[in-house]
Amino acid sequence: MELFGDPTHWLPLAFAALMGVSILVYVILDGFDLGVGVLFPFADDAEKDRMVASIGPFWDANETWLVLAIGILLVAFPTAHGVILTSLYLPVAIMLIGLILRGVAFEFRVKAPSHHKYYWNLAFFAGSSMTALAQGFMLGKYIMGLESSWATWAFAMITAVFLAVGYSFIGACWIILKTDGELQEKAVRWAKGGIWGLIIGLGAVSLVTPLVSPRIFEKWFTFPEFFLLLPLPLMSGILITLLWYALRHLPTRNDSWAWFPFAASIVLFTLAFFGMAYSFYPYVVPEQLTIYEAASAPESLFIILIGAIFVLPVIAGYTVLSYTIFRGKATELRYD
């Protein structure tokens, strides 16, 4: 291990990076299919079928990234795992119930008799909404340092709503990409509404994060960091402007720009993630535990890293393969 330098420094950093990438990929990939579920009440029965067909080949693989992220947190940062999940026990439980409900509803709605299908559609919407809201609540609590007070709970509830709206936005962008006709036109209208929630949510997080921590405030608003980091909010503003412009001119006659809203939303989520990662580094539990304090022994991390070197390409390869095979517009989802 000495060949790679000090393992007590680079191994925790490597696992923090792997966990961060896993969370980012999960938020983007499972974010859009959760968003599709959140949008269910605004679609008719035929449109619901096509919306589910658009995520059918991908949703279970998308959730693999959540398992990977939590697994890394458990084995690489066990102390932080205990602190974070103890503080977020209730929203984690709600998220798991939502994921189970959504998964069961996904499988049964297509096989159920027509008079039962309404209830499975309702369950799919409920499971998707519970998961999105729980994740948003956890994000808000994490930003507020995992503390419990009226202010932290209020902010967590706000982030819960706006993350769910953000998921609905990227879900609408996915539907624009994967469908056509009247459903695509509806998805454009949904995205036009959802983008405002995304803007307010990003703005709220960007404002509150430096205010709750003097350390984070100094990281963003001292010289020369302020000017070095200025491209992040500028690029986000430009992307939002381009998204708004694109949504006003979609759908196009030849469907040539249907990919742009989804691609731009991925970049926007990525920029927001890197901004948060920069803000909280080197802490894995805000203002309590750094990645170096919470990390497992270097010998354990090195063994786990060997396993990750084999597992991660398999997960990434399977994800890329599924999106490659099932590219193009969504068709009818059938099990016969």
C-alpha atoms as a printed R data frame, in Angstrom:
    type eleno elety resid chain resno       x       y       z
1   ATOM     1    CA   MET     A     1   0.000   0.000   0.000
2   ATOM     2    CA   GLU     A     2   2.949   2.292   0.544
3   ATOM     3    CA   LEU     A     3   3.462   2.362  -3.214
4   ATOM     4    CA   PHE     A     4   0.378   4.560  -3.467
5   ATOM     5    CA   GLY     A     5   1.351   7.025  -0.734
6   ATOM     6    CA   ASP     A     6  -0.293   7.408   2.654
7   ATOM     7    CA   PRO     A     7  -3.292   4.996   2.673
8   ATOM     8    CA   THR     A     8  -4.901   6.813   5.615
9   ATOM     9    CA   HIS     A     9  -5.370   9.788   3.276
10  ATOM    10    CA   TRP     A    10  -6.122   8.450  -0.194
11  ATOM    11    CA   LEU     A    11  -8.254   5.424   0.748
12  ATOM    12    CA   PRO     A    12 -10.951   7.428   2.631
13  ATOM    13    CA   LEU     A    13 -10.876   9.997  -0.174
14  ATOM    14    CA   ALA     A    14 -11.270   7.266  -2.808
15  ATOM    15    CA   PHE     A    15 -14.248   5.736  -1.021
16  ATOM    16    CA   ALA     A    16 -15.823   9.144  -0.455
17  ATOM    17    CA   ALA     A    17 -15.514   9.749  -4.209
18  ATOM    18    CA   LEU     A    18 -17.032   6.337  -5.017
19  ATOM    19    CA   MET     A    19 -19.914   6.969  -2.623
20  ATOM    20    CA   GLY     A    20 -20.445  10.441  -4.075
21  ATOM    21    CA   VAL     A    21 -20.527   9.135  -7.648
22  ATOM    22    CA   SER     A    22 -22.974   6.400  -6.617
23  ATOM    23    CA   ILE     A    23 -25.298   8.938  -4.971
24  ATOM    24    CA   LEU     A    24 -25.122  11.257  -7.983
25  ATOM    25    CA   VAL     A    25 -25.872   8.475 -10.472
26  ATOM    26    CA   TYR     A    26 -28.732   7.245  -8.279
27  ATOM    27    CA   VAL     A    27 -30.283  10.715  -7.924
28  ATOM    28    CA   ILE     A    28 -30.224  11.202 -11.696
29  ATOM    29    CA   LEU     A    29 -31.331   7.730 -12.778
30  ATOM    30    CA   ASP     A    30 -33.816   6.825 -10.068
31  ATOM    31    CA   GLY     A    31 -34.763  10.496  -9.886
32  ATOM    32    CA   PHE     A    32 -36.342  10.453 -13.319
33  ATOM    33    CA   ASP     A    33 -38.287   7.231 -12.796
34  ATOM    34    CA   LEU     A    34 -39.488   8.441  -9.385
35  ATOM    35    CA   GLY     A    35 -40.495  11.634 -11.180
36  ATOM    36    CA   VAL     A    36 -42.498   9.611 -13.690
37  ATOM    37    CA   GLY     A    37 -44.418   8.082 -10.785
38  ATOM    38    CA   VAL     A    38 -45.020  11.494  -9.191
39  ATOM    39    CA   LEU     A    39 -46.563  12.667 -12.485
40  ATOM    40    CA   PHE     A    40 -49.048   9.772 -12.643
41  ATOM    41    CA   PRO     A    41 -52.147  11.744 -11.508
42  ATOM    42    CA   PHE     A    42 -51.774  14.097 -14.491
43  ATOM    43    CA   ALA     A    43 -51.966  11.331 -17.124
44  ATOM    44    CA   ASP     A    44 -54.813   9.183 -18.423
45  ATOM    45    CA   ASP     A    45 -54.748   5.372 -18.321
46  ATOM    46    CA   ALA     A    46 -53.146   4.857 -21.737
47  ATOM    47    CA   GLU     A    47 -50.514   7.488 -20.980
48  ATOM    48    CA   LYS     A    48 -49.749   5.848 -17.622
49  ATOM    49    CA   ASP     A    49 -49.044   2.577 -19.443
50  ATOM    50    CA   ARG     A    50 -46.609   4.258 -21.794
51  ATOM    51    CA   MET     A    51 -44.950   6.183 -18.968
52  ATOM    52    CA   VAL     A    52 -44.345   2.926 -17.104
53  ATOM    53    CA   ALA     A    53 -43.073   1.321 -20.318
54  ATOM    54    CA   SER     A    54 -40.523   4.131 -20.650
55  ATOM    55    CA   ILE     A    55 -38.917   3.191 -17.311
56  ATOM    56    CA   GLY     A    56 -39.668  -0.538 -17.356
57  ATOM    57    CA   PRO     A    57 -36.235  -1.785 -18.478
58  ATOM    58    CA   PHE     A    58 -34.323   0.564 -16.176
59  ATOM    59    CA   TRP     A    59 -35.934   1.207 -12.789
60  ATOM    60    CA   ASP     A    60 -34.581  -1.808 -10.897
61  ATOM    61    CA   ALA     A    61 -31.048  -1.278 -12.221
62  ATOM    62    CA   ASN     A    62 -31.267   2.378 -11.221
63  ATOM    63    CA   GLU     A    63 -31.891   1.395  -7.595
64  ATOM    64    CA   THR     A    64 -28.684  -0.657  -7.576
65  ATOM    65    CA   TRP     A    65 -26.751   2.602  -7.229
66  ATOM    66    CA   LEU     A    66 -28.570   3.382  -3.974
67  ATOM    67    CA   VAL     A    67 -27.612  -0.039  -2.598
68  ATOM    68    CA   LEU     A    68 -24.008   0.602  -3.644
69  ATOM    69    CA   ALA     A    69 -23.907   4.032  -1.985
70  ATOM    70    CA   ILE     A    70 -25.361   2.779   1.311
71  ATOM    71    CA   GLY     A    71 -23.087  -0.259   1.182
72  ATOM    72    CA   ILE     A    72 -20.020   1.957   0.809
73  ATOM    73    CA   LEU     A    73 -21.208   4.147   3.674
74  ATOM    74    CA   LEU     A    74 -21.642   1.061   5.874
75  ATOM    75    CA   VAL     A    75 -18.332  -0.674   5.168
76  ATOM    76    CA   ALA     A    76 -16.057   2.323   4.566
77  ATOM    77    CA   PHE     A    77 -17.498   4.814   7.075
78  ATOM    78    CA   PRO     A    78 -19.293   2.693   9.713
79  ATOM    79    CA   THR     A    79 -19.275   5.406  12.382
80  ATOM    80    CA   ALA     A    80 -20.883   7.891  10.013
81  ATOM    81    CA   HIS     A    81 -23.364   5.223   8.894
82  ATOM    82    CA   GLY     A    82 -24.527   4.840  12.489
83  ATOM    83    CA   VAL     A    83 -24.825   8.571  13.114
84  ATOM    84    CA   ILE     A    84 -26.602   9.396   9.834
85  ATOM    85    CA   LEU     A    85 -29.098   6.531   9.794
86  ATOM    86    CA   THR     A    86 -29.881   6.958  13.502
87  ATOM    87    CA   SER     A    87 -30.704  10.635  12.895
88  ATOM    88    CA   LEU     A    88 -32.730   9.816   9.777
89  ATOM    89    CA   TYR     A    89 -34.403   6.631  10.965
90  ATOM    90    CA   LEU     A    90 -37.991   7.727  10.226
91  ATOM    91    CA   PRO     A    91 -37.474   9.124   6.695
92  ATOM    92    CA   VAL     A    92 -35.288   6.111   5.810
93  ATOM    93    CA   ALA     A    93 -38.104   3.786   6.911
94  ATOM    94    CA   ILE     A    94 -40.637   5.786   4.859
95  ATOM    95    CA   MET     A    95 -38.297   5.674   1.840
96  ATOM    96    CA   LEU     A    96 -37.940   1.892   2.089
97  ATOM    97    CA   ILE     A    97 -41.709   1.431   2.385
98  ATOM    98    CA   GLY     A    98 -42.131   3.677  -0.663
99  ATOM    99    CA   LEU     A    99 -39.580   1.718  -2.680
100 ATOM   100    CA   ILE     A   100 -41.263  -1.573  -1.779
101 ATOM   101    CA   LEU     A   101 -44.731  -0.208  -2.595
102 ATOM   102    CA   ARG     A   102 -43.535   1.174  -5.910
103 ATOM   103    CA   GLY     A   103 -41.792  -2.072  -6.881
104 ATOM   104    CA   VAL     A   104 -44.824  -4.216  -6.049
105 ATOM   105    CA   ALA     A   105 -47.189  -1.824  -7.837
106 ATOM   106    CA   PHE     A   106 -44.936  -1.765 -10.908
107 ATOM   107    CA   GLU     A   107 -45.115  -5.533 -11.296
108 ATOM   108    CA   PHE     A   108 -48.787  -6.014 -10.429
109 ATOM   109    CA   ARG     A   109 -50.415  -3.096 -12.239
110 ATOM   110    CA   VAL     A   110 -49.702  -4.575 -15.673
111 ATOM   111    CA   LYS     A   111 -51.040  -8.008 -14.667
112 ATOM   112    CA   ALA     A   112 -54.015  -6.957 -12.552
113 ATOM   113    CA   PRO     A   113 -57.641  -7.089 -13.779
114 ATOM   114    CA   SER     A   114 -58.782  -3.781 -15.209
115 ATOM   115    CA   HIS     A   115 -60.976  -2.960 -12.193
116 ATOM   116    CA   HIS     A   116 -57.944  -3.333  -9.885
117 ATOM   117    CA   LYS     A   117 -55.525  -1.389 -12.019
118 ATOM   118    CA   TYR     A   118 -56.632   1.967 -10.580
119 ATOM   119    CA   TYR     A   119 -55.495   0.934  -7.120
120 ATOM   120    CA   TRP     A   120 -52.085  -0.262  -8.343
121 ATOM   121    CA   ASN     A   121 -51.640   3.017 -10.216
122 ATOM   122    CA   LEU     A   122 -52.453   4.819  -6.968
123 ATOM   123    CA   ALA     A   123 -49.938   2.632  -5.132
124 ATOM   124    CA   PHE     A   124 -47.278   3.390  -7.737
125 ATOM   125    CA   PHE     A   125 -47.867   7.122  -7.321
126 ATOM   126    CA   ALA     A   126 -47.888   6.830  -3.521
127 ATOM   127    CA   GLY     A   127 -44.676   4.799  -3.440
128 ATOM   128    CA   SER     A   128 -42.886   7.178  -5.803
129 ATOM   129    CA   SER     A   129 -44.058  10.242  -3.855
130 ATOM   130    CA   MET     A   130 -43.139   8.751  -0.466
131 ATOM   131    CA   THR     A   131 -39.643   7.929  -1.703
132 ATOM   132    CA   ALA     A   132 -39.067  11.340  -3.282
133 ATOM   133    CA   LEU     A   133 -40.376  13.248  -0.273
134 ATOM   134    CA   ALA     A   134 -38.359  11.113   2.173
135 ATOM   135    CA   GLN     A   135 -35.158  11.683   0.213
136 ATOM   136    CA   GLY     A   136 -35.813  15.412   0.100
137 ATOM   137    CA   PHE     A   137 -36.441  15.466   3.842
138 ATOM   138    CA   MET     A   138 -33.170  13.619   4.454
139 ATOM   139    CA   LEU     A   139 -31.338  16.109   2.242
140 ATOM   140    CA   GLY     A   140 -32.728  19.024   4.245
141 ATOM   141    CA   LYS     A   141 -31.820  17.448   7.584
142 ATOM   142    CA   TYR     A   142 -28.318  16.664   6.324
143 ATOM   143    CA   ILE     A   143 -27.775  20.242   5.172
144 ATOM   144    CA   MET     A   144 -28.901  21.475   8.593
145 ATOM   145    CA   GLY     A   145 -26.317  19.271  10.310
146 ATOM   146    CA   LEU     A   146 -28.726  16.443  11.289
147 ATOM   147    CA   GLU     A   147 -29.992  18.572  14.169
148 ATOM   148    CA   SER     A   148 -33.602  18.552  15.340
149 ATOM   149    CA   SER     A   149 -35.432  21.826  15.876
150 ATOM   150    CA   TRP     A   150 -38.442  23.611  14.431
151 ATOM   151    CA   ALA     A   151 -36.173  25.393  11.938
152 ATOM   152    CA   THR     A   152 -34.449  22.222  10.729
153 ATOM   153    CA   TRP     A   153 -37.739  20.348  10.410
154 ATOM   154    CA   ALA     A   154 -39.309  23.231   8.502
155 ATOM   155    CA   PHE     A   155 -36.380  23.437   6.099
156 ATOM   156    CA   ALA     A   156 -36.370  19.649   5.657
157 ATOM   157    CA   MET     A   157 -40.067  19.739   4.746
158 ATOM   158    CA   ILE     A   158 -39.370  22.475   2.191
159 ATOM   159    CA   THR     A   159 -36.538  20.479   0.595
160 ATOM   160    CA   ALA     A   160 -38.783  17.387   0.621
161 ATOM   161    CA   VAL     A   161 -41.367  19.163  -1.524
162 ATOM   162    CA   PHE     A   162 -38.870  20.757  -3.887
163 ATOM   163    CA   LEU     A   163 -36.818  17.599  -4.418
164 ATOM   164    CA   ALA     A   164 -40.035  15.791  -5.338
165 ATOM   165    CA   VAL     A   165 -40.800  18.617  -7.789
166 ATOM   166    CA   GLY     A   166 -37.219  18.383  -9.097
167 ATOM   167    CA   TYR     A   167 -37.696  14.658  -9.661
168 ATOM   168    CA   SER     A   168 -40.972  15.355 -11.469
169 ATOM   169    CA   PHE     A   169 -39.098  17.807 -13.683
170 ATOM   170    CA   ILE     A   170 -36.393  15.353 -14.716
171 ATOM   171    CA   GLY     A   171 -39.108  12.713 -15.071
172 ATOM   172    CA   ALA     A   172 -41.004  14.985 -17.466
173 ATOM   173    CA   CYS     A   173 -37.774  15.545 -19.410
174 ATOM   174    CA   TRP     A   174 -37.349  11.770 -19.657
175 ATOM   175    CA   ILE     A   175 -40.890  11.400 -21.011
176 ATOM   176    CA   ILE     A   176 -40.146  14.110 -23.601
177 ATOM   177    CA   LEU     A   177 -37.161  12.033 -24.709
178 ATOM   178    CA   LYS     A   178 -38.885   8.641 -24.723
179 ATOM   179    CA   THR     A   179 -42.337   9.447 -26.116
180 ATOM   180    CA   ASP     A   180 -44.045  11.431 -28.849
181 ATOM   181    CA   GLY     A   181 -47.437  12.809 -29.756
182 ATOM   182    CA   GLU     A   182 -49.892  14.069 -27.152
183 ATOM   183    CA   LEU     A   183 -48.031  12.543 -24.201
184 ATOM   184    CA   GLN     A   184 -44.837  14.327 -25.229
185 ATOM   185    CA   GLU     A   185 -46.730  17.613 -25.459
186 ATOM   186    CA   LYS     A   186 -48.122  17.022 -21.971
187 ATOM   187    CA   ALA     A   187 -44.630  16.270 -20.672
188 ATOM   188    CA   VAL     A   188 -43.411  19.600 -22.032
189 ATOM   189    CA   ARG     A   189 -46.156  21.366 -20.054
190 ATOM   190    CA   TRP     A   190 -45.240  19.381 -16.935
191 ATOM   191    CA   ALA     A   191 -41.593  20.335 -17.352
192 ATOM   192    CA   LYS     A   192 -42.504  24.010 -17.749
193 ATOM   193    CA   GLY     A   193 -44.241  23.874 -14.379
194 ATOM   194    CA   GLY     A   194 -41.607  21.728 -12.676
195 ATOM   195    CA   ILE     A   195 -38.685  23.932 -13.646
196 ATOM   196    CA   TRP     A   196 -39.928  26.633 -11.262
197 ATOM   197    CA   GLY     A   197 -39.861  24.221  -8.351
198 ATOM   198    CA   LEU     A   198 -36.376  23.148  -9.371
199 ATOM   199    CA   ILE     A   199 -35.178  26.763  -9.469
200 ATOM   200    CA   ILE     A   200 -36.668  27.580  -6.046
201 ATOM   201    CA   GLY     A   201 -35.292  24.370  -4.541
202 ATOM   202    CA   LEU     A   202 -31.762  24.949  -5.856
203 ATOM   203    CA   GLY     A   203 -31.927  28.562  -4.712
204 ATOM   204    CA   ALA     A   204 -33.072  27.601  -1.208
205 ATOM   205    CA   VAL     A   205 -30.310  25.036  -0.774
206 ATOM   206    CA   SER     A   206 -27.692  27.417  -2.185
207 ATOM   207    CA   LEU     A   207 -28.725  30.174   0.220
208 ATOM   208    CA   VAL     A   208 -29.181  28.128   3.380
209 ATOM   209    CA   THR     A   209 -26.087  25.907   3.117
210 ATOM   210    CA   PRO     A   210 -23.504  28.687   3.692
211 ATOM   211    CA   LEU     A   211 -25.719  30.400   6.281
212 ATOM   212    CA   VAL     A   212 -25.861  27.376   8.605
213 ATOM   213    CA   SER     A   213 -22.080  26.893   8.609
214 ATOM   214    CA   PRO     A   214 -19.432  29.637   8.895
215 ATOM   215    CA   ARG     A   215 -16.923  27.140   7.498
216 ATOM   216    CA   ILE     A   216 -18.964  26.654   4.315
217 ATOM   217    CA   PHE     A   217 -19.559  30.411   4.053
218 ATOM   218    CA   GLU     A   218 -15.805  31.012   4.072
219 ATOM   219    CA   LYS     A   219 -15.235  28.294   1.457
220 ATOM   220    CA   TRP     A   220 -17.560  30.089  -0.977
221 ATOM   221    CA   PHE     A   221 -17.212  33.776  -0.186
222 ATOM   222    CA   THR     A   222 -13.507  34.402   0.389
223 ATOM   223    CA   PHE     A   223 -10.909  35.441  -2.153
224 ATOM   224    CA   PRO     A   224  -9.892  33.806  -4.504
225 ATOM   225    CA   GLU     A   225 -12.380  30.936  -3.965
226 ATOM   226    CA   PHE     A   226 -15.359  33.141  -4.832
227 ATOM   227    CA   PHE     A   227 -14.053  33.854  -8.345
228 ATOM   228    CA   LEU     A   228 -12.829  30.287  -8.883
229 ATOM   229    CA   LEU     A   229 -16.261  28.905  -7.976
230 ATOM   230    CA   LEU     A   230 -18.280  31.550  -9.823
231 ATOM   231    CA   PRO     A   231 -18.554  29.356 -12.978
232 ATOM   232    CA   LEU     A   232 -20.773  26.878 -11.064
233 ATOM   233    CA   PRO     A   233 -23.717  29.245 -10.436
234 ATOM   234    CA   LEU     A   234 -23.155  30.971 -13.795
235 ATOM   235    CA   MET     A   235 -23.291  27.664 -15.678
236 ATOM   236    CA   SER     A   236 -26.400  26.677 -13.702
237 ATOM   237    CA   GLY     A   237 -28.088  29.945 -14.612
238 ATOM   238    CA   ILE     A   238 -27.209  29.526 -18.286
239 ATOM   239    CA   LEU     A   239 -28.518  25.951 -18.294
240 ATOM   240    CA   ILE     A   240 -31.814  26.978 -16.701
241 ATOM   241    CA   THR     A   241 -32.199  29.735 -19.291
242 ATOM   242    CA   LEU     A   242 -31.494  27.295 -22.134
243 ATOM   243    CA   LEU     A   243 -33.919  24.781 -20.641
244 ATOM   244    CA   TRP     A   244 -36.664  27.372 -20.444
245 ATOM   245    CA   TYR     A   245 -36.005  28.426 -24.027
246 ATOM   246    CA   ALA     A   246 -35.967  24.817 -25.265
247 ATOM   247    CA   LEU     A   247 -39.214  23.939 -23.490
248 ATOM   248    CA   ARG     A   248 -40.946  26.888 -25.152
249 ATOM   249    CA   HIS     A   249 -40.056  25.473 -28.577
250 ATOM   250    CA   LEU     A   250 -40.724  21.776 -27.954
251 ATOM   251    CA   PRO     A   251 -41.850  19.487 -29.371
252 ATOM   252    CA   THR     A   252 -40.177  20.132 -32.709
253 ATOM   253    CA   ARG     A   253 -41.537  18.759 -35.964
254 ATOM   254    CA   ASN     A   254 -38.727  16.228 -36.456
255 ATOM   255    CA   ASP     A   255 -38.215  15.603 -32.707
256 ATOM   256    CA   SER     A   256 -34.543  16.552 -33.096
257 ATOM   257    CA   TRP     A   257 -34.226  18.377 -29.749
258 ATOM   258    CA   ALA     A   258 -36.178  15.986 -27.540
259 ATOM   259    CA   TRP     A   259 -32.918  14.879 -25.924
260 ATOM   260    CA   PHE     A   260 -31.851  18.344 -24.785
261 ATOM   261    CA   PRO     A   261 -34.043  18.891 -21.668
262 ATOM   262    CA   PHE     A   262 -33.025  15.549 -20.181
263 ATOM   263    CA   ALA     A   263 -29.330  16.047 -20.978
264 ATOM   264    CA   ALA     A   264 -29.378  19.594 -19.591
265 ATOM   265    CA   SER     A   265 -31.142  18.487 -16.413
266 ATOM   266    CA   ILE     A   266 -28.440  15.844 -15.863
267 ATOM   267    CA   VAL     A   267 -25.755  18.526 -16.112
268 ATOM   268    CA   LEU     A   268 -27.741  20.796 -13.785
269 ATOM   269    CA   PHE     A   269 -28.101  18.068 -11.141
270 ATOM   270    CA   THR     A   270 -24.385  17.293 -11.506
271 ATOM   271    CA   LEU     A   271 -23.375  20.925 -10.970
272 ATOM   272    CA   ALA     A   272 -25.591  21.124  -7.878
273 ATOM   273    CA   PHE     A   273 -24.058  17.921  -6.532
274 ATOM   274    CA   PHE     A   274 -20.498  19.124  -6.998
275 ATOM   275    CA   GLY     A   275 -21.389  22.370  -5.264
276 ATOM   276    CA   MET     A   276 -22.670  20.438  -2.251
277 ATOM   277    CA   ALA     A   277 -19.697  18.057  -2.278
278 ATOM   278    CA   TYR     A   278 -17.315  21.014  -2.223
279 ATOM   279    CA   SER     A   279 -19.288  22.644   0.592
280 ATOM   280    CA   PHE     A   280 -19.253  19.657   2.934
281 ATOM   281    CA   TYR     A   281 -15.792  18.218   2.221
282 ATOM   282    CA   PRO     A   282 -14.041  16.823   4.231
283 ATOM   283    CA   TYR     A   283 -17.047  16.105   6.467
284 ATOM   284    CA   VAL     A   284 -19.191  13.035   5.954
285 ATOM   285    CA   VAL     A   285 -21.364  14.024   8.949
286 ATOM   286    CA   PRO     A   286 -21.698  17.833   8.739
287 ATOM   287    CA   GLU     A   287 -19.460  19.570  11.275
288 ATOM   288    CA   GLN     A   288 -19.092  16.337  13.284
289 ATOM   289    CA   LEU     A   289 -17.074  13.646  11.482
290 ATOM   290    CA   THR     A   290 -14.633  13.959   8.595
291 ATOM   291    CA   ILE     A   291 -14.156  11.147   6.106
292 ATOM   292    CA   TYR     A   292 -10.771  10.482   7.709
293 ATOM   293    CA   GLU     A   293 -12.178  10.221  11.243
294 ATOM   294    CA   ALA     A   294 -15.084   8.008  10.197
295 ATOM   295    CA   ALA     A   295 -13.156   5.697   7.859
296 ATOM   296    CA   SER     A   296 -12.473   2.035   8.563
297 ATOM   297    CA   ALA     A   297  -8.905   0.803   9.038
298 ATOM   298    CA   PRO     A   298  -6.709   1.201   5.913
299 ATOM   299    CA   GLU     A   299  -6.193  -2.565   5.711
300 ATOM   300    CA   SER     A   300  -9.952  -3.131   5.590
301 ATOM   301    CA   LEU     A   301 -10.482  -0.350   3.054
302 ATOM   302    CA   PHE     A   302  -7.807  -1.752   0.775
303 ATOM   303    CA   ILE     A   303  -9.457  -5.195   0.715
304 ATOM   304    CA   ILE     A   304 -12.865  -3.610   0.077
305 ATOM   305    CA   LEU     A   305 -11.361  -1.499  -2.712
306 ATOM   306    CA   ILE     A   306 -10.203  -4.651  -4.515
307 ATOM   307    CA   GLY     A   307 -13.782  -5.911  -4.475
308 ATOM   308    CA   ALA     A   308 -15.116  -2.550  -5.619
309 ATOM   309    CA   ILE     A   309 -12.734  -2.570  -8.585
310 ATOM   310    CA   PHE     A   310 -14.533  -5.673  -9.855
311 ATOM   311    CA   VAL     A   311 -18.104  -4.842  -8.779
312 ATOM   312    CA   LEU     A   312 -18.318  -1.234  -9.944
313 ATOM   313    CA   PRO     A   313 -17.543  -1.931 -13.643
314 ATOM   314    CA   VAL     A   314 -20.169  -4.699 -13.636
315 ATOM   315    CA   ILE     A   315 -22.851  -2.358 -12.278
316 ATOM   316    CA   ALA     A   316 -21.803   0.449 -14.633
317 ATOM   317    CA   GLY     A   317 -21.594  -1.936 -17.594
318 ATOM   318    CA   TYR     A   318 -25.037  -3.378 -16.927
319 ATOM   319    CA   THR     A   319 -26.489   0.130 -16.641
320 ATOM   320    CA   VAL     A   320 -24.908   1.267 -19.912
321 ATOM   321    CA   LEU     A   321 -25.976  -1.956 -21.648
322 ATOM   322    CA   SER     A   322 -29.612  -1.600 -20.584
323 ATOM   323    CA   TYR     A   323 -29.813   2.002 -21.780
324 ATOM   324    CA   THR     A   324 -28.143   1.037 -25.057
325 ATOM   325    CA   ILE     A   325 -30.406  -1.913 -25.794
326 ATOM   326    CA   PHE     A   326 -33.628  -0.081 -24.893
327 ATOM   327    CA   ARG     A   327 -32.777   3.235 -26.521
328 ATOM   328    CA   GLY     A   328 -35.350   4.989 -28.655
329 ATOM   329    CA   LYS     A   329 -39.029   5.668 -28.029
330 ATOM   330    CA   ALA     A   330 -40.910   3.624 -25.461
331 ATOM   331    CA   THR     A   331 -43.243   0.924 -26.732
332 ATOM   332    CA   GLU     A   332 -46.044  -0.955 -25.044
333 ATOM   333    CA   LEU     A   333 -45.038  -2.821 -21.876
334 ATOM   334    CA   ARG     A   334 -46.166  -6.452 -22.118
335 ATOM   335    CA   TYR     A   335 -45.562  -9.623 -20.113
336 ATOM   336    CA   ASP     A   336 -47.171 -12.160 -22.444
